[in-house]
């Protein structure tokens, strides 16, 4: 964490248009048992609890916009798990930008899996090595045998 803080301080020092805002901690965070069992659900619940904090911070920032030395808020860059924040930005007429740390191919596969399940309604047949999947974003068909095993659970989720 010390390296991150040092990097952020150097970023702000070298770029005067960037201002860091320290936010209060989330009160009553989701239980750690949820994190251990379903990390993605924990993160999503944590982000939902951040919504009022972000709303208040944006309100404060935008109301101080007319003061000298203030910085214009141009929009917010969000992680994929921060989708609940988009409604907050919409309230303030700010654009939201989703930053994905995965490749476009992975995103295409994650979009394909639930669509495949809606059409086929079955798990992948891993015993039959010749099944090919036409996944958007991939040039060639992808054999089922090379898909990660969690693909079955993603395909079967609602």
Buried (B, 14 or more C-beta within 10 A) or exposed (E): EEEEEEEEEEEEEEEEEEEEEEEEEBEEBBEEEBBEEEEEEBBBBBBBBBBEBBBEBBEEBBEEEEEEEEEEBEEBEBEBBBEBBBEBBEEBEBEBEEEEEEEEBEBBBBEBBBEBBEEEEEEBEEEEEEBEBEBEEBEEEBEBEEBEEEBBEBBBEE
